[in-house]
Amino acid sequence: MNKLNTGDWLAVVLVIIGGLNWLLVGLFKFDLVAMIFGNYSFLSRLIYIIVGLAALYLLFTVSRYTKK
């Protein structure tokens, strides 16, 4: 059985954080990333990009863990 490496864990944590941020947006119209780093600031956009890349990474690597 394959184990998660450091990159996998980092991607998982980033995607969970992103998912929680979307939960806040959906329930309360509250964007935590925008509140901390500024609405559409360079840093907030960079964080959104990094979280999106982490999601893509997990999308393409999940097959490693589903193969028999």
PQR file with spaces between the fields and no chain letter, atoms N, CA, C, O and H, PARSE charges and radii, in Angstrom:
ATOM       1  N    MET     1       0.844   -1.183    0.000 -0.4000 1.5000
ATOM       2  CA   MET     1       0.000    0.000    0.000 -0.0000 2.0000
ATOM       3  C    MET     1       0.887    1.242    0.000  0.5500 1.7000
ATOM       4  O    MET     1       1.874    1.315    0.732 -0.5500 1.4000
ATOM       5  N    ASN     2       0.522    2.213   -0.828 -0.4000 1.5000
ATOM       6  CA   ASN     2       1.276    3.457   -0.900 -0.0000 2.0000
ATOM       7  C    ASN     2       0.972    4.338    0.305  0.5500 1.7000
ATOM       8  O    ASN     2      -0.153    4.373    0.801 -0.5500 1.4000
ATOM       9  H    ASN     2      -0.280    2.153   -1.422  0.4000 1.0000
ATOM      10  N    LYS     3       1.984    5.039    0.756 -0.4000 1.5000
ATOM      11  CA   LYS     3       1.796    5.982    1.855 -0.0000 2.0000
ATOM      12  C    LYS     3       1.876    7.394    1.311  0.5500 1.7000
ATOM      13  O    LYS     3       2.491    7.641    0.274 -0.5500 1.4000
ATOM      14  H    LYS     3       2.899    5.011    0.352  0.4000 1.0000
ATOM      15  N    LEU     4       1.253    8.310    2.016 -0.4000 1.5000
ATOM      16  CA   LEU     4       1.289    9.714    1.599 -0.0000 2.0000
ATOM      17  C    LEU     4       2.674   10.289    1.862  0.5500 1.7000
ATOM      18  O    LEU     4       3.229   10.120    2.948 -0.5500 1.4000
ATOM      19  H    LEU     4       0.754    8.110    2.859  0.4000 1.0000
ATOM      20  N    ASN     5       3.230   10.970    0.861 -0.4000 1.5000
ATOM      21  CA   ASN     5       4.500   11.636    1.072 -0.0000 2.0000
ATOM      22  C    ASN     5       4.243   13.083    1.512  0.5500 1.7000
ATOM      23  O    ASN     5       3.091   13.496    1.645 -0.5500 1.4000
ATOM      24  H    ASN     5       2.779   11.108   -0.021  0.4000 1.0000
ATOM      25  N    THR     6       5.287   13.831    1.731 -0.4000 1.5000
ATOM      26  CA   THR     6       5.149   15.200    2.236 -0.0000 2.0000
ATOM      27  C    THR     6       4.335   16.073    1.286  0.5500 1.7000
ATOM      28  O    THR     6       3.493   16.854    1.727 -0.5500 1.4000
ATOM      29  H    THR     6       6.223   13.496    1.623  0.4000 1.0000
ATOM      30  N    GLY     7       4.581   15.945    0.002 -0.4000 1.5000
ATOM      31  CA   GLY     7       3.820   16.727   -0.980 -0.0000 2.0000
ATOM      32  C    GLY     7       2.348   16.386   -0.962  0.5500 1.7000
ATOM      33  O    GLY     7       1.495   17.264   -1.094 -0.5500 1.4000
ATOM      34  H    GLY     7       5.265   15.311   -0.357  0.4000 1.0000
ATOM      35  N    ASP     8       2.050   15.097   -0.797 -0.4000 1.5000
ATOM      36  CA   ASP     8       0.651   14.678   -0.713 -0.0000 2.0000
ATOM      37  C    ASP     8      -0.031   15.300    0.499  0.5500 1.7000
ATOM      38  O    ASP     8      -1.138   15.829    0.398 -0.5500 1.4000
ATOM      39  H    ASP     8       2.743   14.384   -0.690  0.4000 1.0000
ATOM      40  N    TRP     9       0.635   15.234    1.636 -0.4000 1.5000
ATOM      41  CA   TRP     9       0.059   15.808    2.866 -0.0000 2.0000
ATOM      42  C    TRP     9      -0.136   17.314    2.739  0.5500 1.7000
ATOM      43  O    TRP     9      -1.153   17.852    3.176 -0.5500 1.4000
ATOM      44  H    TRP     9       1.534   14.804    1.718  0.4000 1.0000
ATOM      45  N    LEU    10       0.825   17.981    2.149 -0.4000 1.5000
ATOM      46  CA   LEU    10       0.707   19.429    1.951 -0.0000 2.0000
ATOM      47  C    LEU    10      -0.491   19.746    1.071  0.5500 1.7000
ATOM      48  O    LEU    10      -1.256   20.665    1.367 -0.5500 1.4000
ATOM      49  H    LEU    10       1.652   17.544    1.794  0.4000 1.0000
ATOM      50  N    ALA    11      -0.659   18.993   -0.005 -0.4000 1.5000
ATOM      51  CA   ALA    11      -1.804   19.200   -0.895 -0.0000 2.0000
ATOM      52  C    ALA    11      -3.120   18.940   -0.166  0.5500 1.7000
ATOM      53  O    ALA    11      -4.083   19.689   -0.328 -0.5500 1.4000
ATOM      54  H    ALA    11      -0.038   18.247   -0.245  0.4000 1.0000
ATOM      55  N    VAL    12      -3.157   17.885    0.632 -0.4000 1.5000
ATOM      56  CA   VAL    12      -4.380   17.572    1.391 -0.0000 2.0000
ATOM      57  C    VAL    12      -4.730   18.713    2.343  0.5500 1.7000
ATOM      58  O    VAL    12      -5.883   19.137    2.410 -0.5500 1.4000
ATOM      59  H    VAL    12      -2.374   17.277    0.764  0.4000 1.0000
ATOM      60  N    VAL    13      -3.744   19.205    3.071 -0.4000 1.5000
ATOM      61  CA   VAL    13      -3.991   20.295    4.022 -0.0000 2.0000
ATOM      62  C    VAL    13      -4.471   21.544    3.288  0.5500 1.7000
ATOM      63  O    VAL    13      -5.416   22.195    3.733 -0.5500 1.4000
ATOM      64  H    VAL    13      -2.807   18.860    3.016  0.4000 1.0000
ATOM      65  N    LEU    14      -3.835   21.886    2.172 -0.4000 1.5000
ATOM      66  CA   LEU    14      -4.234   23.074    1.414 -0.0000 2.0000
ATOM      67  C    LEU    14      -5.651   22.943    0.870  0.5500 1.7000
ATOM      68  O    LEU    14      -6.415   23.908    0.893 -0.5500 1.4000
ATOM      69  H    LEU    14      -3.067   21.357    1.810  0.4000 1.0000
ATOM      70  N    VAL    15      -6.002   21.766    0.385 -0.4000 1.5000
ATOM      71  CA   VAL    15      -7.345   21.568   -0.151 -0.0000 2.0000
ATOM      72  C    VAL    15      -8.386   21.610    0.971  0.5500 1.7000
ATOM      73  O    VAL    15      -9.488   22.119    0.767 -0.5500 1.4000
ATOM      74  H    VAL    15      -5.381   20.982    0.367  0.4000 1.0000
ATOM      75  N    ILE    16      -8.055   21.091    2.130 -0.4000 1.5000
ATOM      76  CA   ILE    16      -8.977   21.177    3.273 -0.0000 2.0000
ATOM      77  C    ILE    16      -9.177   22.634    3.683  0.5500 1.7000
ATOM      78  O    ILE    16     -10.304   23.061    3.932 -0.5500 1.4000
ATOM      79  H    ILE    16      -7.160   20.677    2.295  0.4000 1.0000
ATOM      80  N    ILE    17      -8.096   23.389    3.752 -0.4000 1.5000
ATOM      81  CA   ILE    17      -8.208   24.815    4.087 -0.0000 2.0000
ATOM      82  C    ILE    17      -9.061   25.538    3.052  0.5500 1.7000
ATOM      83  O    ILE    17      -9.920   26.347    3.401 -0.5500 1.4000
ATOM      84  H    ILE    17      -7.180   23.042    3.549  0.4000 1.0000
ATOM      85  N    GLY    18      -8.818   25.239    1.774 -0.4000 1.5000
ATOM      86  CA   GLY    18      -9.622   25.851    0.718 -0.0000 2.0000
ATOM      87  C    GLY    18     -11.088   25.469    0.821  0.5500 1.7000
ATOM      88  O    GLY    18     -11.973   26.302    0.627 -0.5500 1.4000
ATOM      89  H    GLY    18      -8.120   24.582    1.491  0.4000 1.0000
ATOM      90  N    GLY    19     -11.337   24.208    1.128 -0.4000 1.5000
ATOM      91  CA   GLY    19     -12.715   23.764    1.283 -0.0000 2.0000
ATOM      92  C    GLY    19     -13.415   24.438    2.449  0.5500 1.7000
ATOM      93  O    GLY    19     -14.590   24.790    2.354 -0.5500 1.4000
ATOM      94  H    GLY    19     -10.619   23.531    1.286  0.4000 1.0000
ATOM      95  N    LEU    20     -12.697   24.617    3.542 -0.4000 1.5000
ATOM      96  CA   LEU    20     -13.285   25.313    4.696 -0.0000 2.0000
ATOM      97  C    LEU    20     -13.556   26.773    4.367  0.5500 1.7000
ATOM      98  O    LEU    20     -14.557   27.336    4.809 -0.5500 1.4000
ATOM      99  H    LEU    20     -11.742   24.330    3.618  0.4000 1.0000
ATOM     100  N    ASN    21     -12.667   27.389    3.592 -0.4000 1.5000
ATOM     101  CA   ASN    21     -12.900   28.774    3.183 -0.0000 2.0000
ATOM     102  C    ASN    21     -14.162   28.860    2.318  0.5500 1.7000
ATOM     103  O    ASN    21     -14.966   29.777    2.485 -0.5500 1.4000
ATOM     104  H    ASN    21     -11.853   26.932    3.233  0.4000 1.0000
ATOM     105  N    TRP    22     -14.338   27.902    1.390 -0.4000 1.5000
ATOM     106  CA   TRP    22     -15.544   27.907    0.566 -0.0000 2.0000
ATOM     107  C    TRP    22     -16.793   27.648    1.412  0.5500 1.7000
ATOM     108  O    TRP    22     -17.861   28.181    1.109 -0.5500 1.4000
ATOM     109  H    TRP    22     -13.685   27.157    1.254  0.4000 1.0000
ATOM     110  N    LEU    23     -16.674   26.846    2.455 -0.4000 1.5000
ATOM     111  CA   LEU    23     -17.798   26.638    3.367 -0.0000 2.0000
ATOM     112  C    LEU    23     -18.202   27.956    4.019  0.5500 1.7000
ATOM     113  O    LEU    23     -19.387   28.276    4.110 -0.5500 1.4000
ATOM     114  H    LEU    23     -15.806   26.413    2.701  0.4000 1.0000
ATOM     115  N    LEU    24     -17.207   28.715    4.470 -0.4000 1.5000
ATOM     116  CA   LEU    24     -17.488   30.023    5.068 -0.0000 2.0000
ATOM     117  C    LEU    24     -18.136   30.973    4.059  0.5500 1.7000
ATOM     118  O    LEU    24     -19.055   31.718    4.399 -0.5500 1.4000
ATOM     119  H    LEU    24     -16.244   28.455    4.396  0.4000 1.0000
ATOM     120  N    VAL    25     -17.655   30.940    2.834 -0.4000 1.5000
ATOM     121  CA   VAL    25     -18.230   31.793    1.788 -0.0000 2.0000
ATOM     122  C    VAL    25     -19.680   31.395    1.532  0.5500 1.7000
ATOM     123  O    VAL    25     -20.557   32.254    1.440 -0.5500 1.4000
ATOM     124  H    VAL    25     -16.909   30.335    2.558  0.4000 1.0000
ATOM     125  N    GLY    26     -19.926   30.105    1.417 -0.4000 1.5000
ATOM     126  CA   GLY    26     -21.269   29.630    1.122 -0.0000 2.0000
ATOM     127  C    GLY    26     -22.268   29.872    2.236  0.5500 1.7000
ATOM     128  O    GLY    26     -23.413   30.247    1.984 -0.5500 1.4000
ATOM     129  H    GLY    26     -19.213   29.408    1.492  0.4000 1.0000
ATOM     130  N    LEU    27     -21.832   29.657    3.469 -0.4000 1.5000
ATOM     131  CA   LEU    27     -22.763   29.803    4.601 -0.0000 2.0000
ATOM     132  C    LEU    27     -22.931   31.237    5.069  0.5500 1.7000
ATOM     133  O    LEU    27     -24.037   31.664    5.400 -0.5500 1.4000
ATOM     134  H    LEU    27     -20.902   29.353    3.673  0.4000 1.0000
ATOM     135  N    PHE    28     -21.831   31.982    5.096 -0.4000 1.5000
ATOM     136  CA   PHE    28     -21.857   33.295    5.741 -0.0000 2.0000
ATOM     137  C    PHE    28     -21.414   34.448    4.851  0.5500 1.7000
ATOM     138  O    PHE    28     -21.347   35.589    5.306 -0.5500 1.4000
ATOM     139  H    PHE    28     -20.932   31.635    4.827  0.4000 1.0000
ATOM     140  N    LYS    29     -21.106   34.161    3.569 -0.4000 1.5000
ATOM     141  CA   LYS    29     -20.571   35.183    2.658 -0.0000 2.0000
ATOM     142  C    LYS    29     -19.328   35.830    3.271  0.5500 1.7000
ATOM     143  O    LYS    29     -19.131   37.042    3.181 -0.5500 1.4000
ATOM     144  H    LYS    29     -21.161   33.233    3.198  0.4000 1.0000
ATOM     145  N    PHE    30     -18.497   34.997    3.893 -0.4000 1.5000
ATOM     146  CA   PHE    30     -17.295   35.466    4.587 -0.0000 2.0000
ATOM     147  C    PHE    30     -16.082   34.762    3.994  0.5500 1.7000
ATOM     148  O    PHE    30     -15.927   33.550    4.142 -0.5500 1.4000
ATOM     149  H    PHE    30     -18.657   34.012    3.966  0.4000 1.0000
ATOM     150  N    ASP    31     -15.224   35.522    3.324 -0.4000 1.5000
ATOM     151  CA   ASP    31     -14.019   34.977    2.703 -0.0000 2.0000
ATOM     152  C    ASP    31     -12.837   35.268    3.623  0.5500 1.7000
ATOM     153  O    ASP    31     -12.345   36.396    3.683 -0.5500 1.4000
ATOM     154  H    ASP    31     -15.350   36.507    3.204  0.4000 1.0000
ATOM     155  N    LEU    32     -12.390   34.243    4.335 -0.4000 1.5000
ATOM     156  CA   LEU    32     -11.313   34.400    5.310 -0.0000 2.0000
ATOM     157  C    LEU    32     -10.012   34.827    4.651  0.5500 1.7000
ATOM     158  O    LEU    32      -9.289   35.665    5.189 -0.5500 1.4000
ATOM     159  H    LEU    32     -12.789   33.327    4.286  0.4000 1.0000
ATOM     160  N    VAL    33      -9.708   34.257    3.490 -0.4000 1.5000
ATOM     161  CA   VAL    33      -8.473   34.614    2.788 -0.0000 2.0000
ATOM     162  C    VAL    33      -8.492   36.089    2.421  0.5500 1.7000
ATOM     163  O    VAL    33      -7.500   36.789    2.628 -0.5500 1.4000
ATOM     164  H    VAL    33     -10.296   33.576    3.053  0.4000 1.0000
ATOM     165  N    ALA    34      -9.598   36.568    1.881 -0.4000 1.5000
ATOM     166  CA   ALA    34      -9.714   37.978    1.505 -0.0000 2.0000
ATOM     167  C    ALA    34      -9.641   38.875    2.735  0.5500 1.7000
ATOM     168  O    ALA    34      -9.080   39.970    2.678 -0.5500 1.4000
ATOM     169  H    ALA    34     -10.403   35.999    1.713  0.4000 1.0000
ATOM     170  N    MET    35     -10.213   38.408    3.854 -0.4000 1.5000
ATOM     171  CA   MET    35     -10.171   39.225    5.061 -0.0000 2.0000
ATOM     172  C    MET    35      -8.733   39.363    5.576  0.5500 1.7000
ATOM     173  O    MET    35      -8.335   40.441    6.017 -0.5500 1.4000
ATOM     174  H    MET    35     -10.669   37.519    3.900  0.4000 1.0000
ATOM     175  N    ILE    36      -7.968   38.293    5.522 -0.4000 1.5000
ATOM     176  CA   ILE    36      -6.606   38.321    6.053 -0.0000 2.0000
ATOM     177  C    ILE    36      -5.645   39.033    5.107  0.5500 1.7000
ATOM     178  O    ILE    36      -4.830   39.846    5.544 -0.5500 1.4000
ATOM     179  H    ILE    36      -8.291   37.418    5.164  0.4000 1.0000
ATOM     180  N    PHE    37      -5.740   38.730    3.807 -0.4000 1.5000
ATOM     181  CA   PHE    37      -4.737   39.216    2.864 -0.0000 2.0000
ATOM     182  C    PHE    37      -5.227   40.326    1.944  0.5500 1.7000
ATOM     183  O    PHE    37      -4.442   40.866    1.164 -0.5500 1.4000
ATOM     184  H    PHE    37      -6.403   38.070    3.453  0.4000 1.0000
ATOM     185  N    GLY    38      -6.495   40.674    2.017 -0.4000 1.5000
ATOM     186  CA   GLY    38      -7.039   41.735    1.172 -0.0000 2.0000
ATOM     187  C    GLY    38      -7.813   41.154    0.000  0.5500 1.7000
ATOM     188  O    GLY    38      -7.457   40.117   -0.560 -0.5500 1.4000
ATOM     189  H    GLY    38      -7.132   40.235    2.650  0.4000 1.0000
ATOM     190  N    ASN    39      -8.875   41.852   -0.349 -0.4000 1.5000
ATOM     191  CA   ASN    39      -9.731   41.412   -1.438 -0.0000 2.0000
ATOM     192  C    ASN    39      -9.016   41.594   -2.773  0.5500 1.7000
ATOM     193  O    ASN    39      -8.685   42.718   -3.151 -0.5500 1.4000
ATOM     194  H    ASN    39      -9.164   42.694    0.106  0.4000 1.0000
ATOM     195  N    TYR    40      -8.782   40.518   -3.476 -0.4000 1.5000
ATOM     196  CA   TYR    40      -8.096   40.499   -4.775 -0.0000 2.0000
ATOM     197  C    TYR    40      -6.681   41.063   -4.712  0.5500 1.7000
ATOM     198  O    TYR    40      -6.168   41.574   -5.707 -0.5500 1.4000
ATOM     199  H    TYR    40      -9.051   39.605   -3.169  0.4000 1.0000
ATOM     200  N    SER    41      -6.057   40.971   -3.556 -0.4000 1.5000
ATOM     201  CA   SER    41      -4.661   41.393   -3.453 -0.0000 2.0000
ATOM     202  C    SER    41      -3.777   40.320   -4.081  0.5500 1.7000
ATOM     203  O    SER    41      -4.229   39.207   -4.349 -0.5500 1.4000
ATOM     204  H    SER    41      -6.473   40.555   -2.748  0.4000 1.0000
ATOM     205  N    PHE    42      -2.534   40.662   -4.307 -0.4000 1.5000
ATOM     206  CA   PHE    42      -1.602   39.704   -4.885 -0.0000 2.0000
ATOM     207  C    PHE    42      -1.499   38.458   -4.006  0.5500 1.7000
ATOM     208  O    PHE    42      -1.513   37.338   -4.517 -0.5500 1.4000
ATOM     209  H    PHE    42      -2.167   41.566   -4.090  0.4000 1.0000
ATOM     210  N    LEU    43      -1.395   38.645   -2.686 -0.4000 1.5000
ATOM     211  CA   LEU    43      -1.254   37.500   -1.777 -0.0000 2.0000
ATOM     212  C    LEU    43      -2.497   36.610   -1.761  0.5500 1.7000
ATOM     213  O    LEU    43      -2.379   35.385   -1.762 -0.5500 1.4000
ATOM     214  H    LEU    43      -1.383   39.555   -2.271  0.4000 1.0000
ATOM     215  N    SER    44      -3.674   37.210   -1.746 -0.4000 1.5000
ATOM     216  CA   SER    44      -4.878   36.385   -1.731 -0.0000 2.0000
ATOM     217  C    SER    44      -5.014   35.616   -3.043  0.5500 1.7000
ATOM     218  O    SER    44      -5.401   34.448   -3.037 -0.5500 1.4000
ATOM     219  H    SER    44      -3.770   38.205   -1.745  0.4000 1.0000
ATOM     220  N    ARG    45      -4.702   36.255   -4.158 -0.4000 1.5000
ATOM     221  CA   ARG    45      -4.753   35.551   -5.441 -0.0000 2.0000
ATOM     222  C    ARG    45      -3.722   34.435   -5.487  0.5500 1.7000
ATOM     223  O    ARG    45      -3.994   33.363   -6.027 -0.5500 1.4000
ATOM     224  H    ARG    45      -4.387   37.204   -4.163  0.4000 1.0000
ATOM     225  N    LEU    46      -2.547   34.674   -4.930 -0.4000 1.5000
ATOM     226  CA   LEU    46      -1.511   33.644   -4.884 -0.0000 2.0000
ATOM     227  C    LEU    46      -1.977   32.442   -4.055  0.5500 1.7000
ATOM     228  O    LEU    46      -1.739   31.295   -4.435 -0.5500 1.4000
ATOM     229  H    LEU    46      -2.326   35.545   -4.492  0.4000 1.0000
ATOM     230  N    ILE    47      -2.623   32.699   -2.951 -0.4000 1.5000
ATOM     231  CA   ILE    47      -3.137   31.611   -2.101 -0.0000 2.0000
ATOM     232  C    ILE    47      -4.201   30.822   -2.848  0.5500 1.7000
ATOM     233  O    ILE    47      -4.201   29.592   -2.797 -0.5500 1.4000
ATOM     234  H    ILE    47      -2.816   33.630   -2.642  0.4000 1.0000
ATOM     235  N    TYR    48      -5.115   31.511   -3.548 -0.4000 1.5000
ATOM     236  CA   TYR    48      -6.132   30.809   -4.326 -0.0000 2.0000
ATOM     237  C    TYR    48      -5.479   29.934   -5.392  0.5500 1.7000
ATOM     238  O    TYR    48      -5.920   28.807   -5.620 -0.5500 1.4000
ATOM     239  H    TYR    48      -5.115   32.510   -3.590  0.4000 1.0000
ATOM     240  N    ILE    49      -4.442   30.436   -6.041 -0.4000 1.5000
ATOM     241  CA   ILE    49      -3.738   29.674   -7.075 -0.0000 2.0000
ATOM     242  C    ILE    49      -3.063   28.449   -6.475  0.5500 1.7000
ATOM     243  O    ILE    49      -3.148   27.357   -7.038 -0.5500 1.4000
ATOM     244  H    ILE    49      -4.084   31.351   -5.855  0.4000 1.0000
ATOM     245  N    ILE    50      -2.395   28.617   -5.339 -0.4000 1.5000
ATOM     246  CA   ILE    50      -1.703   27.499   -4.690 -0.0000 2.0000
ATOM     247  C    ILE    50      -2.699   26.423   -4.263  0.5500 1.7000
ATOM     248  O    ILE    50      -2.440   25.233   -4.443 -0.5500 1.4000
ATOM     249  H    ILE    50      -2.327   29.504   -4.882  0.4000 1.0000
ATOM     250  N    VAL    51      -3.826   26.829   -3.703 -0.4000 1.5000
ATOM     251  CA   VAL    51      -4.848   25.859   -3.292 -0.0000 2.0000
ATOM     252  C    VAL    51      -5.415   25.148   -4.521  0.5500 1.7000
ATOM     253  O    VAL    51      -5.647   23.939   -4.483 -0.5500 1.4000
ATOM     254  H    VAL    51      -4.037   27.795   -3.557  0.4000 1.0000
ATOM     255  N    GLY    52      -5.638   25.880   -5.599 -0.4000 1.5000
ATOM     256  CA   GLY    52      -6.120   25.264   -6.832 -0.0000 2.0000
ATOM     257  C    GLY    52      -5.125   24.273   -7.416  0.5500 1.7000
ATOM     258  O    GLY    52      -5.511   23.211   -7.904 -0.5500 1.4000
ATOM     259  H    GLY    52      -5.449   26.862   -5.630  0.4000 1.0000
ATOM     260  N    LEU    53      -3.838   24.621   -7.364 -0.4000 1.5000
ATOM     261  CA   LEU    53      -2.804   23.709   -7.845 -0.0000 2.0000
ATOM     262  C    LEU    53      -2.730   22.455   -6.967  0.5500 1.7000
ATOM     263  O    LEU    53      -2.490   21.355   -7.466 -0.5500 1.4000
ATOM     264  H    LEU    53      -3.524   25.484   -6.967  0.4000 1.0000
ATOM     265  N    ALA    54      -2.935   22.625   -5.674 -0.4000 1.5000
ATOM     266  CA   ALA    54      -2.961   21.475   -4.767 -0.0000 2.0000
ATOM     267  C    ALA    54      -4.119   20.551   -5.122  0.5500 1.7000
ATOM     268  O    ALA    54      -3.974   19.329   -5.083 -0.5500 1.4000
ATOM     269  H    ALA    54      -3.130   23.518   -5.268  0.4000 1.0000
ATOM     270  N    ALA    55      -5.267   21.127   -5.468 -0.4000 1.5000
ATOM     271  CA   ALA    55      -6.411   20.312   -5.867 -0.0000 2.0000
ATOM     272  C    ALA    55      -6.108   19.546   -7.153  0.5500 1.7000
ATOM     273  O    ALA    55      -6.444   18.368   -7.268 -0.5500 1.4000
ATOM     274  H    ALA    55      -5.384   22.120   -5.499  0.4000 1.0000
ATOM     275  N    LEU    56      -5.474   20.211   -8.119 -0.4000 1.5000
ATOM     276  CA   LEU    56      -5.091   19.526   -9.353 -0.0000 2.0000
ATOM     277  C    LEU    56      -4.091   18.416   -9.075  0.5500 1.7000
ATOM     278  O    LEU    56      -4.186   17.331   -9.648 -0.5500 1.4000
ATOM     279  H    LEU    56      -5.201   21.168   -8.026  0.4000 1.0000
ATOM     280  N    TYR    57      -3.136   18.684   -8.199 -0.4000 1.5000
ATOM     281  CA   TYR    57      -2.148   17.674   -7.818 -0.0000 2.0000
ATOM     282  C    TYR    57      -2.845   16.443   -7.256  0.5500 1.7000
ATOM     283  O    TYR    57      -2.530   15.316   -7.638 -0.5500 1.4000
ATOM     284  H    TYR    57      -3.059   19.565   -7.733  0.4000 1.0000
ATOM     285  N    LEU    58      -3.790   16.659   -6.352 -0.4000 1.5000
ATOM     286  CA   LEU    58      -4.513   15.524   -5.766 -0.0000 2.0000
ATOM     287  C    LEU    58      -5.356   14.809   -6.806  0.5500 1.7000
ATOM     288  O    LEU    58      -5.472   13.584   -6.775 -0.5500 1.4000
ATOM     289  H    LEU    58      -4.046   17.575   -6.042  0.4000 1.0000
ATOM     290  N    LEU    59      -5.942   15.554   -7.719 -0.4000 1.5000
ATOM     291  CA   LEU    59      -6.750   14.953   -8.767 -0.0000 2.0000
ATOM     292  C    LEU    59      -5.924   13.990   -9.608  0.5500 1.7000
ATOM     293  O    LEU    59      -6.385   12.898   -9.941 -0.5500 1.4000
ATOM     294  H    LEU    59      -5.848   16.549   -7.744  0.4000 1.0000
ATOM     295  N    PHE    60      -4.715   14.388   -9.949 -0.4000 1.5000
ATOM     296  CA   PHE    60      -3.879   13.558  -10.802 -0.0000 2.0000
ATOM     297  C    PHE    60      -3.106   12.482  -10.039  0.5500 1.7000
ATOM     298  O    PHE    60      -2.634   11.524  -10.652 -0.5500 1.4000
ATOM     299  H    PHE    60      -4.340   15.275   -9.678  0.4000 1.0000
ATOM     300  N    THR    61      -2.967   12.612   -8.738 -0.4000 1.5000
ATOM     301  CA   THR    61      -2.210   11.607   -7.990 -0.0000 2.0000
ATOM     302  C    THR    61      -3.093   10.635   -7.212  0.5500 1.7000
ATOM     303  O    THR    61      -2.586    9.657   -6.661 -0.5500 1.4000
ATOM     304  H    THR    61      -3.351   13.390   -8.240  0.4000 1.0000
ATOM     305  N    VAL    62      -4.387   10.879   -7.155 -0.4000 1.5000
ATOM     306  CA   VAL    62      -5.271   10.000   -6.386 -0.0000 2.0000
ATOM     307  C    VAL    62      -5.281    8.589   -6.980  0.5500 1.7000
ATOM     308  O    VAL    62      -5.574    7.624   -6.275 -0.5500 1.4000
ATOM     309  H    VAL    62      -4.798   11.673   -7.603  0.4000 1.0000
ATOM     310  N    SER    63      -4.967    8.467   -8.253 -0.4000 1.5000
ATOM     311  CA   SER    63      -4.964    7.135   -8.871 -0.0000 2.0000
ATOM     312  C    SER    63      -3.908    6.233   -8.261  0.5500 1.7000
ATOM     313  O    SER    63      -4.050    5.011   -8.287 -0.5500 1.4000
ATOM     314  H    SER    63      -4.729    9.251   -8.826  0.4000 1.0000
ATOM     315  N    ARG    64      -2.843    6.822   -7.707 -0.4000 1.5000
ATOM     316  CA   ARG    64      -1.820    6.007   -7.040 -0.0000 2.0000
ATOM     317  C    ARG    64      -2.396    5.229   -5.870  0.5500 1.7000
ATOM     318  O    ARG    64      -1.947    4.124   -5.565 -0.5500 1.4000
ATOM     319  H    ARG    64      -2.727    7.815   -7.686  0.4000 1.0000
ATOM     320  N    TYR    65      -3.382    5.807   -5.224 -0.4000 1.5000
ATOM     321  CA   TYR    65      -3.915    5.222   -4.006 -0.0000 2.0000
ATOM     322  C    TYR    65      -5.162    4.399   -4.250  0.5500 1.7000
ATOM     323  O    TYR    65      -5.678    3.765   -3.330 -0.5500 1.4000
ATOM     324  H    TYR    65      -3.747    6.705   -5.472  0.4000 1.0000
ATOM     325  N    THR    66      -5.658    4.402   -5.497 -0.4000 1.5000
ATOM     326  CA   THR    66      -6.864    3.627   -5.792 -0.0000 2.0000
ATOM     327  C    THR    66      -6.557    2.379   -6.604  0.5500 1.7000
ATOM     328  O    THR    66      -7.442    1.548   -6.808 -0.5500 1.4000
ATOM     329  H    THR    66      -5.239    4.917   -6.244  0.4000 1.0000
ATOM     330  N    LYS    67      -5.312    2.227   -7.077 -0.4000 1.5000
ATOM     331  CA   LYS    67      -4.935    1.041   -7.833 -0.0000 2.0000
ATOM     332  C    LYS    67      -4.775   -0.142   -6.882  0.5500 1.7000
ATOM     333  O    LYS    67      -4.364    0.015   -5.732 -0.5500 1.4000
ATOM     334  H    LYS    67      -4.593    2.902   -6.912  0.4000 1.0000
ATOM     335  N    LYS    68      -5.107   -1.318   -7.384 -0.4000 1.5000
ATOM     336  CA   LYS    68      -4.975   -2.524   -6.563 -0.0000 2.0000
ATOM     337  C    LYS    68      -3.620   -3.128   -6.707  0.5500 1.7000
ATOM     338  O    LYS    68      -3.331   -4.151   -6.087 -0.5500 1.4000
ATOM     339  H    LYS    68      -5.441   -1.445   -8.318  0.4000 1.0000
